[in-house]
């Protein structure tokens, strides 16, 4: 079942799987990128095969997609800046599965194809909300909730807040502390 804290829904893993399965198949990998690496939706949509480094043990996030489907520097960063995040094996496998089943652009982007240009971020959010509702999650469980789940789980597992903050791309650990350590 769903365990709800004051303002956070902790979904069961089966519910996360159901959300991924309930999305159009070419969007499913976004769930695992947000869940397993703490990415923002715009960051997940900008992942390319080149993002995997260190023998596919690290995800190097360099850019994000804005609501107008344009590639932009990461939040609080300038072009060329990046952050490295541990890449869980199941996320690495989701990237491979996506590339095998749906292909990539000529330069390796998972979601930057012609179809993405036709799909505004709002339709992704609507697909996500429908899939989450079918998985039994409340209306306030949004794509960004997967980022919160990643951060909360990482901290609960004893990962230092300095590491979690760096992986999330927060400006400072104070931001991470304000959000997750109240």
MARSEGU-416600 format. One line per field, with one value per residue: residue number from 0; x, y negated, z of N, C-alpha, C, O in turn. Coordinates in pm, 1 decimal, padded with zeros to 6 digits. Layout:
% MARSEGU-416600
k <- NUM|...
n.c1 <- X|...
n.c2 <- Y|...
n.c3 <- Z|...
ca.c1 <- X|...
ca.c2 <- Y|...
ca.c3 <- Z|...
c.c1 <- X|...
c.c2 <- Y|...
c.c3 <- Z|...
o.c1 <- X|...
o.c2 <- Y|...
o.c3 <- Z|...
% end
This chain:
% MARSEGU-416600
k <- 0|1|2|3|4|5|6|7|8|9|10|11|12|13|14|15|16|17|18|19|20|21|22|23|24|25|26|27|28|29|30|31|32|33|34|35|36|37|38|39|40|41|42|43|44|45|46|47|48|49|50|51|52|53|54|55|56|57|58|59|60|61|62|63|64|65|66|67|68|69|70|71|72|73|74|75|76|77|78|79|80|81|82|83|84|85|86|87|88|89|90|91|92|93|94|95|96|97|98|99|100|101|102|103|104|105|106|107|108|109|110|111|112|113|114|115|116|117|118|119|120|121|122|123|124|125|126|127|128|129|130|131|132|133|134|135|136|137|138|139|140|141|142|143|144|145|146|147|148|149|150|151|152|153|154|155|156|157|158|159|160|161|162|163|164|165|166|167|168|169|170|171|172|173|174|175|176|177|178|179|180|181
n.c1 <- 00081.1|00019.6|00223.9|00186.0|00348.6|00361.9|00366.1|00429.0|00420.0|00492.8|00549.7|00489.1|00730.1|00618.1|00416.2|00558.1|00666.7|00424.3|00343.8|00544.3|00491.8|00240.1|00266.9|00301.3|00500.7|00747.5|00809.2|00864.0|01125.7|01185.4|01076.0|01242.3|01485.1|01425.4|01349.7|01571.7|01797.1|01736.8|01666.4|01536.3|01235.4|01288.8|01562.9|01574.6|01453.9|01651.7|01853.9|02120.1|02286.9|02553.9|02570.8|02631.1|02901.0|03227.4|03239.7|02965.9|02874.6|02819.8|02610.4|02631.1|02504.9|02428.1|02260.9|01927.6|01585.1|01372.3|01028.6|00957.6|01075.3|01347.4|01699.8|01880.9|02121.4|02189.2|01982.3|02071.7|02327.5|02592.7|02640.3|02809.8|02876.1|02831.0|02686.9|02770.4|02621.9|02564.5|02495.5|02246.5|02224.7|01972.6|01870.0|02055.3|02003.0|01740.0|01787.6|01930.7|01726.6|01533.3|01675.6|01711.0|01445.6|01316.2|01494.5|01729.8|01815.1|02024.7|02243.4|02234.1|02041.1|01782.0|01514.4|01481.3|01374.2|01179.0|00916.2|00918.3|00933.1|00677.9|00534.0|00434.0|00552.7|00339.1|00161.7|00306.8|00300.7|00025.9|-00010.7|00149.2|00007.7|-00234.9|-00139.8|-00022.0|-00249.2|-00390.7|-00216.9|-00277.9|-00190.3|-00198.0|-00341.6|-00151.6|00089.6|00341.2|00561.3|00795.4|00785.0|00915.8|01182.1|01194.5|01147.4|01380.1|01578.2|01495.0|01504.1|01775.4|01895.8|01779.9|01905.3|02148.3|02331.5|02557.5|02444.4|02580.3|02666.6|02417.7|02301.7|02479.3|02440.3|02174.8|02198.4|02163.2|02201.4|02328.0|02404.6|02230.7|01988.9|01908.9|01889.8|01681.2|01464.5|01453.1|01516.4|01344.9
n.c2 <- 00119.2|-00236.2|-00455.2|-00747.5|-01042.0|-01361.8|-01538.7|-01376.3|-01102.5|-00767.7|-00542.6|-00193.7|00032.4|00184.7|00015.8|-00190.4|-00047.7|00006.4|-00250.7|-00312.3|-00108.3|-00184.3|-00411.9|-00553.9|-00332.4|-00440.9|-00632.7|-00515.0|-00475.6|-00719.6|-00717.4|-00546.1|-00683.9|-00914.0|-00798.8|-00633.9|-00794.0|-01043.3|-01250.7|-01558.0|-01609.3|-01746.3|-01702.3|-01423.1|-01392.9|-01486.3|-01300.9|-01120.4|-00855.2|-00909.2|-01003.0|-00806.3|-00706.4|-00595.8|-00311.8|-00263.1|-00306.4|-00548.6|-00830.7|-01106.3|-01412.1|-01672.3|-01860.6|-01996.3|-01964.5|-02220.1|-02344.4|-02415.5|-02231.9|-02266.1|-02225.2|-02303.9|-02456.9|-02293.9|-02349.5|-02626.5|-02624.2|-02674.8|-02648.4|-02351.3|-02280.9|-02008.4|-01730.3|-01439.7|-01128.0|-00835.1|-00544.4|-00325.3|00028.5|00117.0|-00112.6|-00164.0|00062.1|00000.2|-00215.7|-00086.7|00088.5|-00093.1|-00217.0|00006.0|00078.2|-00156.2|-00318.0|-00589.4|-00936.7|-01052.7|-01152.0|-01022.0|-01084.4|-00987.2|-01076.1|-01290.0|-01291.6|-01334.5|-01285.7|-01376.8|-01651.0|-01709.1|-01662.9|-01823.7|-01914.4|-01913.5|-01712.1|-01486.6|-01506.4|-01472.3|-01208.0|-01079.5|-01137.5|-00999.7|-00735.5|-00707.9|-00736.4|-00505.8|-00325.2|-00350.8|-00571.7|-00893.5|-01209.8|-01411.1|-01293.4|-01341.0|-01370.4|-01488.7|-01389.0|-01146.3|-01221.0|-01328.5|-01093.6|-00950.0|-01111.9|-01110.2|-00835.9|-00783.9|-00940.6|-00816.5|-00573.5|-00632.0|-00773.6|-01037.3|-01375.2|-01565.2|-01429.3|-01347.5|-01597.2|-01699.2|-01512.2|-01567.7|-01818.7|-02052.9|-02396.5|-02428.6|-02246.3|-02336.4|-02382.9|-02120.7|-02026.2|-02190.3|-02094.0|-01814.8|-01751.7|-01822.8
n.c3 <- 00000.0|00006.7|00180.7|00350.0|00428.0|00592.4|00366.2|00155.3|-00061.3|-00036.1|-00262.4|-00335.3|-00478.2|-00682.2|-00764.1|-00885.5|-01098.4|-01227.1|-01301.8|-01490.0|-01677.5|-01754.6|-01904.1|-02239.4|-02431.5|-02524.2|-02339.9|-02098.5|-01992.5|-01879.4|-01625.7|-01479.8|-01495.0|-01346.3|-01101.6|-01030.7|-01052.2|-00966.7|-01137.5|-01273.0|-01465.3|-01709.0|-01730.0|-01751.0|-01998.7|-02161.9|-02173.3|-02318.5|-02499.7|-02467.7|-02212.3|-02035.2|-01848.2|-01727.8|-01753.7|-01772.2|-01513.5|-01415.5|-01454.7|-01650.7|-01637.5|-01844.9|-01959.0|-02005.8|-02108.5|-02201.2|-02146.0|-02407.4|-02567.4|-02613.8|-02590.9|-02302.3|-02072.6|-01756.2|-01465.4|-01270.5|-01378.6|-01622.1|-01979.5|-02064.3|-01804.6|-01574.0|-01393.0|-01209.8|-01147.6|-00958.6|-01148.1|-01135.5|-01199.7|-01296.8|-01413.2|-01612.8|-01766.8|-01842.0|-02011.1|-02216.8|-02304.5|-02392.7|-02606.6|-02774.7|-02835.3|-02918.9|-03043.1|-03103.2|-03147.8|-03419.3|-03289.2|-03047.9|-02848.9|-02626.8|-02616.0|-02789.2|-03043.7|-03353.2|-03272.4|-03008.1|-03040.2|-03117.2|-02896.5|-02618.6|-02292.1|-02115.5|-02209.5|-02145.9|-01868.7|-01828.8|-01926.9|-01738.1|-01498.4|-01542.8|-01559.2|-01305.8|-01143.9|-01218.0|-01105.3|-00846.3|-00707.7|-00545.2|-00667.1|-00620.1|-00665.3|-00868.9|-01162.8|-01050.0|-00795.7|-00802.1|-00799.2|-00542.7|-00402.2|-00467.9|-00343.1|-00070.9|-00012.4|-00058.3|00145.1|00368.6|00353.0|00449.9|00297.6|00268.9|00312.7|00166.8|-00063.0|-00175.2|-00222.3|-00414.3|-00621.8|-00683.3|-00782.7|-00642.8|-00538.6|-00296.5|00008.0|00194.3|00064.9|00004.7|00267.6|00370.4|00221.6|00270.8|00536.7|00754.6
ca.c1 <- 00000.0|00085.3|00251.8|00189.3|00399.1|00290.5|00345.4|00503.7|00366.7|00596.0|00486.6|00552.1|00805.1|00523.8|00343.2|00650.0|00666.1|00295.3|00345.8|00627.9|00421.1|00118.8|00299.6|00337.7|00626.4|00868.8|00832.7|00885.5|01260.8|01191.5|01042.4|01359.9|01585.4|01388.0|01347.7|01702.1|01906.0|01689.6|01662.0|01416.3|01180.2|01362.3|01693.2|01550.4|01422.6|01773.5|01955.8|02168.2|02375.3|02683.2|02565.4|02684.1|03048.7|03285.3|03189.8|02821.4|02847.3|02791.2|02531.9|02678.0|02393.8|02488.3|02162.8|01787.6|01491.7|01274.4|00892.7|00946.2|01151.2|01481.3|01805.9|01931.6|02210.7|02122.9|01938.2|02180.3|02456.5|02618.2|02668.2|02933.7|02877.0|02762.4|02698.1|02779.2|02532.6|02577.8|02396.5|02209.6|02218.7|01838.8|01851.5|02138.8|01926.9|01624.3|01841.2|01955.4|01597.6|01473.1|01750.1|01684.8|01305.3|01264.1|01600.2|01775.1|01845.7|02156.1|02347.2|02221.5|01938.9|01673.3|01380.5|01485.2|01336.8|01069.7|00795.6|00924.9|00905.0|00533.0|00473.7|00474.6|00571.9|00209.1|00103.3|00378.8|00246.0|-00108.0|00010.0|00201.5|-00100.7|-00327.7|-00071.8|-00007.6|-00381.9|-00419.3|-00129.5|-00327.9|-00121.6|-00284.6|-00318.6|-00033.2|00211.1|00376.0|00695.5|00896.3|00777.7|01017.8|01306.0|01186.3|01162.9|01522.4|01652.8|01454.9|01555.2|01921.5|01927.4|01740.0|02004.7|02270.6|02421.9|02577.0|02365.5|02666.1|02660.5|02281.7|02286.2|02557.9|02372.6|02050.8|02232.5|02121.7|02302.3|02401.0|02340.5|02121.4|01866.3|01874.3|01849.1|01548.9|01360.5|01446.4|01554.6|01266.4
ca.c2 <- 00000.0|-00366.1|-00517.7|-00891.0|-01131.1|-01489.8|-01590.1|-01289.7|-00968.5|-00667.6|-00434.3|-00061.8|00050.1|00233.6|-00099.3|-00259.0|00036.2|-00012.4|-00382.6|-00298.6|-00022.8|-00251.4|-00521.4|-00507.5|-00259.3|-00518.7|-00722.3|-00437.5|-00492.9|-00842.6|-00682.6|-00487.6|-00789.9|-01000.7|-00716.1|-00576.4|-00892.4|-01168.9|-01355.8|-01636.7|-01560.9|-01806.2|-01635.3|-01288.4|-01403.7|-01524.6|-01196.2|-01056.3|-00741.8|-00965.2|-01037.4|-00696.0|-00706.8|-00511.1|-00175.5|-00264.7|-00309.9|-00687.6|-00908.4|-01244.7|-01495.8|-01794.6|-01954.5|-01964.1|-02009.5|-02312.6|-02312.1|-02438.8|-02123.1|-02312.7|-02184.9|-02417.4|-02415.1|-02249.8|-02452.6|-02687.1|-02594.4|-02732.1|-02546.5|-02278.1|-02225.2|-01879.3|-01662.8|-01295.1|-01059.0|-00689.5|-00487.0|-00188.6|00124.1|00123.4|-00231.4|-00136.0|00158.4|-00070.5|-00294.2|00009.4|00137.3|-00201.9|-00232.4|00123.0|00084.8|-00281.8|-00389.1|-00718.9|-01027.9|-01023.4|-01185.5|-00938.5|-01122.7|-00890.6|-01133.6|-01414.4|-01268.1|-01410.0|-01271.1|-01461.5|-01788.7|-01722.7|-01637.3|-01921.5|-01852.7|-01896.2|-01582.1|-01388.2|-01516.8|-01411.8|-01063.0|-01037.5|-01143.0|-00887.9|-00611.1|-00706.4|-00711.2|-00361.9|-00251.5|-00372.1|-00683.8|-01011.6|-01312.6|-01493.3|-01220.3|-01394.7|-01323.3|-01537.8|-01303.6|-01041.8|-01285.1|-01332.5|-00955.2|-00920.1|-01184.4|-01061.0|-00699.3|-00793.0|-00989.5|-00713.0|-00465.9|-00677.5|-00843.5|-01172.6|-01479.7|-01634.0|-01351.3|-01355.6|-01734.0|-01709.6|-01432.9|-01636.2|-01944.2|-02168.4|-02502.4|-02408.9|-02143.7|-02400.8|-02358.0|-01980.2|-02016.4|-02252.9|-02011.5|-01675.0|-01728.6|-01907.9
ca.c3 <- 00000.0|00002.7|00308.7|00324.8|00532.6|00592.9|00231.3|00065.7|-00082.2|-00058.5|-00337.8|-00339.8|-00602.9|-00783.5|-00816.7|-00977.9|-01218.9|-01293.6|-01366.8|-01610.5|-01772.9|-01799.1|-01996.1|-02373.5|-02413.9|-02548.4|-02227.0|-01975.6|-01936.6|-01799.2|-01486.9|-01414.7|-01483.0|-01233.8|-00980.8|-00996.2|-01057.3|-00909.9|-01238.1|-01301.7|-01591.5|-01820.5|-01737.7|-01802.8|-02141.2|-02234.0|-02160.2|-02440.9|-02472.7|-02425.7|-02069.4|-01954.3|-01846.0|-01623.0|-01778.7|-01747.3|-01369.3|-01383.1|-01549.8|-01654.9|-01681.8|-01898.0|-02012.8|-01980.5|-02210.4|-02143.2|-02194.0|-02551.8|-02631.0|-02648.4|-02498.8|-02225.2|-01963.5|-01634.1|-01372.5|-01191.9|-01440.9|-01753.7|-02080.9|-02042.0|-01669.0|-01563.4|-01264.3|-01221.6|-01055.4|-00971.0|-01239.8|-01096.2|-01310.6|-01356.4|-01498.1|-01728.8|-01847.4|-01900.1|-02122.9|-02325.3|-02353.3|-02469.8|-02732.2|-02859.2|-02878.1|-02973.4|-03112.0|-03053.5|-03257.4|-03477.0|-03191.1|-02929.3|-02750.2|-02613.6|-02629.9|-02866.3|-03182.8|-03413.0|-03191.0|-02889.7|-03081.0|-03129.6|-02766.6|-02519.2|-02162.3|-02052.1|-02243.6|-02065.3|-01732.8|-01831.2|-01935.5|-01607.9|-01399.2|-01570.2|-01523.9|-01159.9|-01085.9|-01238.7|-01013.3|-00711.1|-00643.1|-00535.1|-00769.9|-00595.2|-00704.9|-01000.6|-01199.4|-00955.2|-00675.8|-00815.2|-00754.7|-00396.6|-00356.8|-00480.7|-00239.2|00061.2|00001.5|-00046.7|00279.7|00464.9|00343.9|00513.4|00207.1|00321.7|00248.2|00070.2|-00186.9|-00229.4|-00272.2|-00538.4|-00724.9|-00721.7|-00848.1|-00563.6|-00526.7|-00171.4|00091.3|00268.6|-00012.4|00029.1|00407.8|00385.3|00158.1|00316.1|00676.7|00842.9
c.c1 <- 00085.2|00102.4|00264.8|00242.1|00322.3|00264.9|00419.4|00439.6|00482.5|00531.9|00561.3|00625.0|00713.2|00442.2|00430.4|00655.8|00536.8|00287.1|00426.5|00554.6|00297.0|00142.6|00311.4|00477.3|00752.4|00894.0|00875.6|01022.9|01271.6|01164.2|01166.7|01471.6|01553.6|01396.3|01488.0|01817.7|01863.4|01680.2|01530.0|01364.2|01256.5|01499.6|01677.3|01527.0|01544.0|01883.4|01990.3|02256.3|02512.5|02685.6|02622.5|02835.6|03096.1|03230.5|03042.9|02785.5|02805.8|02707.7|02580.8|02567.0|02450.5|02385.9|02022.7|01705.3|01393.2|01134.7|00871.7|01028.2|01288.3|01580.8|01866.2|02035.8|02127.6|02082.0|02057.3|02319.3|02470.5|02649.5|02804.1|02946.3|02801.4|02763.6|02694.2|02698.9|02558.8|02462.4|02364.4|02195.9|02080.4|01809.0|01934.4|02066.3|01805.4|01668.3|01866.0|01825.0|01530.2|01542.0|01720.2|01542.9|01256.9|01368.3|01637.3|01788.3|01984.0|02268.7|02321.7|02119.2|01826.2|01538.2|01374.3|01446.7|01221.6|00945.8|00800.4|00889.5|00754.0|00462.5|00523.0|00481.7|00439.0|00149.0|00175.8|00319.8|00108.0|-00098.9|00057.3|00088.6|-00199.6|-00266.2|-00056.7|-00141.7|-00418.5|-00335.4|-00171.1|-00259.8|-00211.7|-00250.3|-00194.9|00098.3|00239.7|00515.8|00803.3|00895.6|00881.4|01154.8|01308.6|01205.1|01310.9|01601.4|01622.0|01511.3|01707.0|01962.1|01893.8|01838.4|02140.4|02371.1|02435.7|02500.1|02449.1|02664.2|02524.2|02258.8|02358.6|02488.9|02245.8|02077.7|02182.9|02236.0|02387.8|02333.1|02229.0|01988.3|01817.8|01821.6|01709.9|01437.8|01342.8|01473.3|01476.9|01214.4
c.c2 <- -00125.2|-00417.6|-00667.1|-00964.2|-01261.9|-01541.2|-01504.8|-01152.8|-00874.9|-00550.1|-00302.4|-00049.4|00098.3|00119.1|-00178.7|-00180.3|00016.7|-00147.6|-00374.0|-00218.6|-00091.5|-00369.3|-00466.4|-00445.7|-00342.3|-00625.9|-00646.4|-00461.5|-00620.7|-00812.7|-00633.0|-00589.9|-00882.0|-00923.6|-00675.4|-00673.8|-01029.0|-01283.1|-01431.9|-01587.1|-01618.1|-01744.1|-01495.2|-01292.9|-01441.3|-01418.8|-01138.8|-00938.4|-00789.4|-00998.6|-00927.3|-00694.9|-00608.9|-00368.4|-00161.8|-00256.6|-00449.8|-00749.7|-01053.1|-01328.2|-01631.6|-01901.2|-01910.8|-02015.9|-02103.2|-02280.5|-02336.5|-02337.3|-02167.8|-02262.3|-02309.0|-02365.2|-02369.3|-02369.1|-02497.0|-02663.0|-02672.2|-02618.4|-02483.4|-02221.8|-02092.3|-01834.5|-01513.0|-01229.7|-00908.9|-00634.8|-00344.2|-00098.0|00126.1|00002.0|-00214.9|-00039.8|00093.2|-00155.9|-00202.4|00057.7|00030.9|-00215.3|-00117.5|00120.4|-00040.1|-00362.5|-00518.4|-00810.6|-00992.5|-01056.5|-01121.4|-00978.0|-01020.4|-00950.2|-01256.6|-01396.0|-01355.1|-01403.5|-01363.3|-01605.3|-01813.0|-01710.0|-01742.0|-01853.7|-01827.4|-01759.3|-01470.5|-01386.7|-01450.1|-01260.0|-01008.0|-01032.0|-01028.6|-00756.2|-00598.3|-00677.2|-00563.3|-00275.7|-00272.3|-00485.3|-00807.5|-01116.3|-01398.9|-01418.8|-01256.6|-01345.3|-01366.7|-01456.4|-01191.6|-01094.5|-01291.5|-01192.6|-00915.8|-00984.1|-01128.5|-00921.8|-00700.8|-00836.9|-00884.2|-00596.4|-00508.5|-00743.2|-00986.8|-01277.8|-01556.2|-01563.2|-01365.5|-01493.4|-01752.1|-01634.0|-01501.5|-01766.9|-02066.5|-02268.9|-02482.5|-02297.2|-02204.7|-02377.5|-02215.6|-01963.4|-02074.5|-02163.7|-01878.5|-01652.1|-01818.8|-01829.7
c.c3 <- 00000.0|00145.0|00282.3|00447.2|00519.7|00451.5|00128.8|00059.5|-00112.0|-00131.4|-00320.0|-00473.8|-00715.4|-00843.4|-00915.1|-01109.3|-01297.7|-01363.0|-01496.0|-01717.8|-01830.4|-01891.8|-02138.3|-02365.1|-02435.3|-02442.0|-02101.3|-01911.8|-01853.0|-01652.3|-01414.8|-01401.1|-01365.4|-01101.9|-00936.9|-00994.8|-01005.2|-01009.5|-01235.5|-01436.9|-01711.2|-01839.8|-01795.5|-01953.7|-02225.2|-02225.6|-02297.9|-02401.7|-02426.3|-02276.8|-01980.5|-01965.2|-01738.9|-01632.5|-01740.0|-01598.8|-01324.7|-01494.2|-01540.0|-01718.6|-01719.8|-01935.8|-01974.6|-02097.4|-02141.8|-02198.3|-02343.6|-02632.7|-02680.7|-02544.8|-02434.8|-02125.7|-01842.8|-01549.0|-01286.8|-01252.6|-01571.5|-01850.1|-02054.6|-01901.5|-01669.9|-01419.0|-01290.0|-01109.7|-01069.1|-01056.2|-01197.1|-01218.8|-01376.1|-01443.8|-01625.5|-01823.8|-01912.8|-02019.1|-02241.9|-02387.8|-02439.2|-02606.4|-02827.3|-02916.7|-02950.3|-03048.7|-03041.9|-03174.2|-03310.3|-03379.6|-03054.3|-02825.1|-02748.2|-02652.6|-02718.6|-03012.0|-03229.0|-03325.7|-03070.0|-02923.9|-03088.7|-02995.0|-02667.8|-02383.8|-02092.5|-02085.4|-02168.7|-01924.5|-01726.3|-01839.8|-01801.3|-01505.5|-01418.9|-01525.6|-01372.3|-01092.8|-01101.0|-01145.3|-00867.5|-00636.5|-00644.5|-00641.5|-00746.0|-00621.2|-00850.8|-01039.8|-01099.9|-00824.9|-00681.7|-00773.1|-00602.4|-00337.8|-00359.3|-00366.2|-00100.8|00087.7|00019.8|00093.0|00385.5|00465.6|00398.8|00420.3|00257.5|00241.1|00145.7|-00065.4|-00252.7|-00290.8|-00405.4|-00652.0|-00774.4|-00796.0|-00774.0|-00553.5|-00402.7|-00091.8|00175.4|00198.2|00014.2|00172.1|00428.9|00332.6|00232.3|00463.2|00771.2|00960.0
o.c1 <- 00208.0|00005.9|00346.7|00187.7|00226.7|00153.3|00466.7|00408.2|00561.4|00466.7|00681.4|00586.3|00728.9|00403.5|00380.8|00650.5|00539.1|00229.6|00382.4|00555.1|00254.1|00048.4|00329.4|00564.3|00854.3|00990.3|00920.1|01033.9|01357.3|01222.8|01193.5|01547.2|01643.9|01444.3|01519.7|01924.8|01944.9|01685.5|01425.7|01440.0|01285.8|01548.0|01757.0|01575.0|01539.9|01996.2|01903.1|02295.2|02580.8|02793.1|02658.0|02891.9|03015.7|03181.8|03001.7|02679.2|02762.2|02731.0|02572.7|02539.1|02513.4|02419.7|02002.1|01750.6|01337.3|01122.7|00776.9|01048.0|01339.6|01550.3|01898.5|02039.8|02009.9|02140.4|02133.6|02419.4|02373.8|02681.1|02901.6|03019.4|02717.8|02831.6|02624.4|02706.3|02573.9|02347.0|02444.0|02160.0|02071.0|01731.0|01887.7|02068.1|01770.9|01594.9|01827.8|01814.0|01476.4|01475.1|01705.3|01522.0|01166.8|01335.9|01583.7|01774.4|02053.3|02376.3|02381.9|02109.8|01780.9|01456.5|01270.5|01483.7|01172.2|00877.6|00698.7|00823.5|00708.0|00344.5|00642.2|00423.1|00426.4|00090.5|00114.1|00292.5|00077.0|-00170.7|00011.3|00074.8|-00243.2|-00332.5|-00076.4|-00147.4|-00471.1|-00376.5|-00108.3|-00270.6|-00292.9|-00141.9|-00138.9|00206.1|00172.6|00583.2|00893.2|00995.0|00929.6|01234.9|01411.0|01271.3|01361.1|01681.8|01713.3|01560.4|01760.8|02052.0|01969.6|01853.4|02236.3|02485.2|02334.9|02491.9|02394.6|02660.6|02515.5|02202.4|02305.2|02479.7|02212.9|01989.6|02162.4|02353.1|02506.4|02219.6|02141.5|01886.4|01700.2|01721.7|01628.3|01329.6|01229.9|01454.2|01535.4|01145.5
o.c2 <- -00118.9|-00423.1|-00708.4|-00950.7|-01269.9|-01582.8|-01556.0|-01093.4|-00900.1|-00466.6|-00300.6|-00113.3|00057.3|00124.7|-00228.1|-00238.5|00011.2|-00158.3|-00422.9|-00256.1|-00060.4|-00421.0|-00346.0|-00501.2|-00316.8|-00701.9|-00709.3|-00467.0|-00629.7|-00875.5|-00673.4|-00584.0|-00923.6|-00976.8|-00681.7|-00642.3|-01121.1|-01399.8|-01376.9|-01529.3|-01544.8|-01734.0|-01453.1|-01206.6|-01429.4|-01445.1|-01112.8|-00923.9|-00717.8|-01020.5|-00951.6|-00684.0|-00547.3|-00312.0|-00061.2|-00206.2|-00469.0|-00724.8|-01114.8|-01316.3|-01698.5|-02019.2|-01803.0|-02100.3|-02070.1|-02197.5|-02283.1|-02355.3|-02113.7|-02257.2|-02406.4|-02245.6|-02403.1|-02476.9|-02414.1|-02680.2|-02727.6|-02506.9|-02553.0|-02125.1|-02068.1|-01892.3|-01465.5|-01270.0|-00859.9|-00673.7|-00252.8|-00143.4|00135.7|00012.0|-00248.5|-00058.2|00126.5|-00167.7|-00234.4|00066.7|00061.1|-00223.9|-00139.3|00155.9|-00032.3|-00463.5|-00552.1|-00767.0|-00909.9|-00997.0|-01162.5|-00912.3|-00973.3|-00882.7|-01322.6|-01478.1|-01439.2|-01504.3|-01421.8|-01673.8|-01925.5|-01743.0|-01747.3|-01747.4|-01730.3|-01696.0|-01370.6|-01280.7|-01380.0|-01189.8|-00903.0|-00932.9|-00967.1|-00674.6|-00490.3|-00601.7|-00502.4|-00165.4|-00218.8|-00493.9|-00823.9|-01112.1|-01454.1|-01474.7|-01209.9|-01283.6|-01288.6|-01455.4|-01146.6|-01019.9|-01263.6|-01176.2|-00855.5|-00917.7|-01102.5|-00893.6|-00628.0|-00778.2|-00864.7|-00528.1|-00431.5|-00766.5|-01051.5|-01270.5|-01606.9|-01628.1|-01392.6|-01504.4|-01813.1|-01684.0|-01494.5|-01819.4|-02172.0|-02231.5|-02515.5|-02258.8|-02132.4|-02355.1|-02193.4|-01895.3|-02014.1|-02157.6|-01834.6|-01540.2|-01883.8|-01885.3
o.c3 <- -00006.0|00221.2|00200.2|00556.8|00442.5|00420.3|00027.4|00162.6|-00203.1|-00068.6|-00293.1|-00571.7|-00830.4|-00960.2|-01016.4|-01217.7|-01420.6|-01471.4|-01600.0|-01835.0|-01941.5|-01951.7|-02156.6|-02298.1|-02371.0|-02452.8|-02005.3|-01789.3|-01765.1|-01564.2|-01301.7|-01304.1|-01292.8|-01001.8|-00818.1|-00942.9|-00999.8|-00970.8|-01200.2|-01514.7|-01805.7|-01952.5|-01879.4|-02027.2|-02347.6|-02267.4|-02380.8|-02285.8|-02353.0|-02220.9|-01865.1|-02074.1|-01668.9|-01534.6|-01682.2|-01562.7|-01211.2|-01612.4|-01433.8|-01837.9|-01637.8|-01944.1|-01918.7|-02174.8|-02037.2|-02288.4|-02401.2|-02752.9|-02778.6|-02425.6|-02502.9|-02096.7|-01830.8|-01559.7|-01237.1|-01183.1|-01623.8|-01808.6|-02026.2|-01880.4|-01757.0|-01334.2|-01379.6|-00993.6|-01181.0|-01038.5|-01218.9|-01327.4|-01498.5|-01538.6|-01734.4|-01945.5|-02026.2|-02117.3|-02354.5|-02510.0|-02545.8|-02709.3|-02947.6|-03032.7|-03033.8|-03111.2|-02936.3|-03288.5|-03250.8|-03385.7|-02955.0|-02721.4|-02852.5|-02715.2|-02723.2|-03095.9|-03153.9|-03306.7|-03032.6|-02845.8|-03068.7|-02982.5|-02637.2|-02363.7|-02017.9|-01997.5|-02131.8|-01868.3|-01630.0|-01768.6|-01756.4|-01433.7|-01321.6|-01461.5|-01316.8|-00995.7|-01007.9|-01109.3|-00776.2|-00514.2|-00735.6|-00699.7|-00840.8|-00601.3|-00942.8|-00957.3|-01068.9|-00752.2|-00577.8|-00716.9|-00540.0|-00235.4|-00264.4|-00300.7|-00022.4|00197.0|00103.3|00153.2|00480.5|00566.9|00395.1|00460.1|00286.0|00118.5|00047.6|-00169.9|-00372.5|-00399.6|-00498.1|-00764.1|-00892.8|-00864.0|-00834.1|-00559.0|-00402.8|-00120.3|00223.1|00263.5|00042.6|00194.7|00498.5|00391.0|00254.2|00510.9|00857.9|01045.6
% end
